[in-house]
């Protein structure tokens, strides 16, 4: 199966060499790309590769290989460029939609009216088409499933944009429309959270763009350095009185290393460029859901006295689960902050379980169980995630216990403190995720350096061998 998938992917890539096929793929992202533009780009690539090939004095087979690979990669890079523009537009549209739908809902209190008013914000494009489809479905008044007409209509937007923030906002809209209640505090909370989310998103992409520029510079310097080194090594034979017809560039191992070096730099550039298209809307966990839940069970079942041989596995499991929890907890706590606007703590926790990230399912099931067995006790709340190194969570859970106990007293003040703590945790979690993404981008910067170092060592070693051979021939001649 995997082999067939690879073959299909390779064939799909080769088909993009035809201008008509590439234009179709670009059109999917909402842009126009003509065969003339592709021809100009192809000529530019061929000119650049020809220059590099001439500098490294590649023989015909090596030159053909690096040229063929570059020609095959060009359509993929073109497609990635338009995909980046498409994802950037989707991010901006999603942010504008979320902000507008909240403001509109605050005025009308009706989801349909909010969707109609939000639609007018957008010109013809993906977001307007999506909202038109959602509005038409809602106006039919006919549900296609047990979810209900409201859920189905909003899911049209959610499925198209795959953004957890949209899902969270829609949950608020559905809860208020279905059950009533005052929405102003919740809307203001989400608007503040949305503004911070936008800033973090644009900052991450700016960091990625800067890192990509640094990676291109690293690739360029590596090429220039290795080329200059070869010319210096080849020119050193002129220091000897004996004449030598040896050309360092034409030695087999030098030719092979130059070809491999250039192909590796292709890989580095593609890897760096492709990272710019990811991470705009859909936030993905670095670990499989099943693996994280298994690690959580390892930590919960750990007994330091009886399973010492598994201590290393325990530490690794705890580290992975803790990292995932740091990313998931702010989202769950934000959901709790919204639910607490209209529900008591116990009901809010039970409702949050349905939409919580998978890494928290086990902890939430245990929390709900403790609430039923020992309602009102502080340990019910402080036991949440206690096996993991998350001190900030303990503070939020203490506030949650206080909200549960105080009824209608100073709940509003406590909720403000709670929300402030959640925002701090969200900022820390996003910063951790952004640091991971930018670290991977910056790590690419070292790849050309390592490749250049390896090639320089090989070229210098080969050059020394050639020099010794020349010296040896001079001795024989004498």
N, C-alpha and C positions, 0 to 999 in steps of 0.2 A: 504493500500500500504506500509506504513512504517513498519507495523508488518511483512509483507512478506519479506521486505528487511532485517529486523533484523534476521528473521528465516533463510534466505539465507546466511547471514553473519555468523551466528552461525554454520550452517551446513558446510560452507566452511572452517571454523576454525577447526571443528572436523575432516574433511576429511584430514587435514594436519597431523593428527596423524599417518596416513599410510605413511611409508617411501617413497613409490613410488610417492604418490601425492606431498609430500614435495619436493622430488628431482625434479619433473617437474616444480614446482613453482620457485625453486632456479635456474633451468636451464633457465627460462625466463630472468633472470638478467645476464645470461652469465657465470654462475659458476656451478661447479659440487659438489653435496652433496650426499654421499652414505648412505645406511642404517646402515653401520657399524659405521659411524661417529655419526649418530643420536642415535644409541644404546649407544655409549659411553657417549654422552651428557645426555641421559635420565638417565643412571646409576649415573652420577655425580649429577644430580638434585635430584634424589631419595635419594642419600646419604646425600646431604645437608639438604633436608627437614626432613629426619629421625633424623638427629642430632638436628635440631631446635625443632622438635616435642618432642624428648627425653628431651631436656633442659627444655621445658615448660611443660613436663609431660602431653601431650595431651591425652585425652581418645580416644578410637578407632574411634568414629564418627567424632570428630574434626580432628583427624590426617588424616582420609580418605579424608575429605573435602579439607584440605589445600594441600594434596598430589595430589588429582585429579585436582584441579585448576592449580597447578604448572605444571603438565604433559600437560594439555591443552594449557597453555601459552607458553611452550617451543618452539613448532614449529613456533608460531607467532614471537617470539623473534629472532629465527634463521633467519626467512624470513626478518625481519627488519634489521638484521645485514648485510645480503647480499644486501638488498635494499640500505643501506647506502653506501656500497662499490660501488654499481652500480651508484648511484647519484653522488658520488665523481668522478668517472671515466667520467661520462657524463659532469660534470662541467669542468674537465680538457680538455676533447676532444673539447668541445664547445669553450673554451678559445683559444686553439691551432688553431682550425679551423678559428676563426675570425681573429686572428693575421696573419695567413698564407694567407688567402684569400685577405686580404688588401694589404699585401706586393706583392702578385702575381698580383693582379689587377693593382697595381701601375706600374709594369713592362710591362704588356701586354695591359692593357686597355680593355680587353675582359673578360666577366664573364665566358664563357666556359673554356678558358685557365686557368683562376684563379682557377676554381673548379678542373680541372684535376691536376694542380700542387699541390693543397692542398690535394687531395686524396692520393698522394704518401707519404704524411707525416704519414699516419696511417696504422697500420697493420690490419689484418682481425678483424672486429668488427663492432659495430653498426654505427660508424661514416663513416667508409669506405663503408659499405653497403648503407648507406643513400646517400653518394656522388655519388656512382656508379649509383644509381637509378635516381638521379637528372641529371647526365650527359647523361645517356641513353635517358631520356625523352627529354632533350634539343637537342640531336643529331637526334632525329626522325624528328624534324621540324614540327610536327603536334600538334596543340593546342587542348585541350579537352574542352575548355570553352572560354568565352569572355575575360578572364584575359590575355591570350597570353602565348606563350611558355616560355618566360623568367620568368614571374611571377609564372607560374605553377611549373617550375623546382625549383626555389628557395623556394617555399612554401613547397616542400617536406622536405627540411632541417628544415624550421621554424616549421612545424607541428610536426616533430619528437622531437625537442628539446625545444620548448615552452619557448624561451628566447627573451626578448624584445631587447637586444643588437644585437642579430643576425638579427632581423627584421630591426633595424635601419641601420645596415651595408648593408643589402641587398637593402634597399631603395637608399642608395648612389650609389651602383653598378648599379642599374637599371637606375637611373637618368643620370649618366655619360654615360652609354652605349647608352641610347635612345636619349639623347639630346646633348651629347658632353660636352666639357668644361674641364678646368684644375682640376684634382682631388687631387693633392698632398697635398694642405692645409687641405682639408677635411679628407683625409686618416691619416695625421699626428695627426689631432684633435681626430679622433676616436681611434687611437692607444694609445694616451695618456690617453684617457678616459677608454679604455679597461684595461690598466695596473692598473689604480686606482681601477677599478671594481674587478679585480682579487684579489688584495691585501685585499680589504674589504671583499670579499667572504671568503677567507681563514682565515682571522682574526675572522670572525663571527663563523665559524665552530670550530676554535680552542677554542673560548670562550665557545661554547656549550659543547665541549668535556670536558673542565675543569669543567664546572658546573655539567655535568653528573657524573664525578668522585666524586665531592663534595656530590652529592645526594646519591651515593652509600655509601659513608662514613657515611652520616647522617642516612641512613637506618640501617647500621651495628651497629652504636653507640646506636640507639634507641632499637634494639633487645637486645644487651648486657646489657644496662641499665635496661630495664624492667625485664629481666631474673634474674639479680643480685638482684634487689629489691624484687622479689618474694622469692628467697632463703633466703634473710635476714629476711623478714617478717615471713617466715615459721620457721626459726631458733629461733625466739624470744620466741616461746613457751617453749623453754628449760630454760628460765630464771625463770620460775615458779616452785615451789616445786611440785605442783600437776602434775600428768601425764595426758597427753592429746593425744588422738588418732586422733585429727583433723589434716588433711593435707590441707594446704592452696591451694595447686595446684588442689585438687579434688573438690573444691567448685564450684558449677554450674556457678555462675556469673564470676568466675575467668577463668574457662574453655572457656566460651562463649567469654569473652573479649579478651583472648589470640588468639582464632581463628579469630575473627574480626580484631584484630590488625595485624596479619600476612597477612590476605587477603588484608587489606588496604595498607600494604607495597608492596604487589605484584602490586597493582594499581599504586602506586607511581613510582616503578621501570619501569613498562611498559610505563607510561607517559613520564618519563625522557628519556628512550631509544628511543622511537618513535620520539621525537623532533629532534633527530640527523639526521633523514632521510629527513627532510623538509628544504626548503629554499636554496637549492643549485642553481637552475636555475630559476624556476618559482616563481616570486615575486607576492604574492597575497595581495590585499587590505584587511584590517581588516573589512571593512564595505561593505554592499551590494550597488551596483551601483544605484539602484532605491532609496534607502534610502538617499544616498549622494546628489543626484540630488534634492530630495524633501527638504533636509536641505538647499541646496543652494537657492532654491526658497523662503524658509521661511526667510532667511537672506535678500534677495533682496527686499522682500515685506514688511519688518518690518517697522513699524511706532511707535516710542516710545511713541507718544502722544495718540494713539488710541487703542493699543493692550497691555496695561500694564499687563493684566492678563497672557499673553503669553510670558512674558519676560524671564522666566526660560527656556522655550522651545527654545526661540531664542538663548540664551547663549549656550545651549547644541548643537544646530544645528551649530552655528558659530564655536564652538570648534572642532566639528567633521569634518566640511568642511575644516577648516584651516589646520588641521593635514593632511588630504588627499591631499590638495593642496601643502603642503610642500614636500610631496613625489612625486607628479606628475609634478610639475613645472620644476624641473631640466631636466627631460626627454623631456618635450616640448621645453624648451629653447635650449637643445642640438640639437633637430630636427631643430629648427629655425636657429641655427648657421650653420648647414649643408646646409639648403635651401638658406641661404643668400649668400652662395658662388657662386650661379648661378642665383639668383632671386632678385628682389627688395623686399622691406619689405612687401608691400601690397600683392604681389603674394605669398610670403613665408608664410604669416599668413593664407591665404586661403588654401594653400596646406597642412599646418600643421594641419588644422581643421579635415582633413580626418583621421589622425592617432593619434590625441591627446587623452589622457586619458579622460574618460567620465566626471570627475569632472570639467574639463575645458571647456566643450562644450558651456555652457551658456555664460561664460565670453568671449570666442572667437567669438561667434555669435554677442555679443554686440560690441566687438572691430571691427569686420568687418563692422558692421552697422555704427559705428562712422567714420570709415575710408571713407566710401562712402559719408556720409553727410558733414563731415568737414575735408577733407584731409589736412594734413600738420600741424594741430594744436597739440600742446603738450598735451592738455587735452585728446585727443583721446587715447594716450598711457598711460598716468598716471592714467587714470580711470580704468585701467585693475586691477581687484581684489582689488580695493580700500577699499571695506567694510571689508576686512580681514586683520589680523595683520601680514602682510608680507612686511616689509620695504625693504628687499633686492630686492624684485621684482620691486619696484618703480625705483630703480637704473638701473636695466636691461632694463626696458621699456624706460627710458630717453635715454639710449644709443641707443636703437632701433630707437627712434625718430631722434636722431642725425644722425644715419646711413642713415635714409630715407631722411633727408634734405641735407646732404652733398654730395650726388651723388658719384662721383669718387675721391673726395679729399683725406682726411685722413681716408678713410673707413677701410683700412687694420689695422691701429693702433687702431681704435675704435673696430674693430672686435676682436683684441687680448685682449683688456680690457674686452669686452663682454664675450669672452670665459673663461677668468680667473674667472670672476664673476660666470659664470655658473658652472665651476668646483668646486668652493667653495660651491655653493648651493647644488650640487650633493653630495659632501662629507658630508655636514651637514644633508641632507635628509637620506643618507645611514646610518649615525651614529645614527640618530633618530630611524630608522627601526631596526638596529642591537641592540640598547639599549632595544627596546621593546621586541625583541626575547630573548635576554639574561636575561632580567628581569623576563620573564615567566619561564625560566629555573631555575633561582636562587630562584624564589618563591617556586618551588617544594622542595627546601632544607628545608623549614619550615614545610612541611607536616608531615614528620616522627617525628619532634620535638613536634608538636601539638598532634599527635596520642600518642606518648610516655607519654606526660604530662597527657593526659586524662586517659590512662591506669594506670599510677602510682597513680593518685588520687583515682581511683576506687579500685586498689589493696590495697593501704594504708588504705582506709576507711574500706574495708572488713577485713583487718588484725586487725584494732582497734576493730571492732565489735567482732571478734573471741577472742581477748585478754580480752575484758570485760566479755565475756561469761566464759572464764577460771577463771577469778578473781571471778565471781559470783559463780561458782561451788566450788571454794576453800572456799568461805564464808559459803556456805551451809554445806560443809563437816565439817567445824569447829563447 
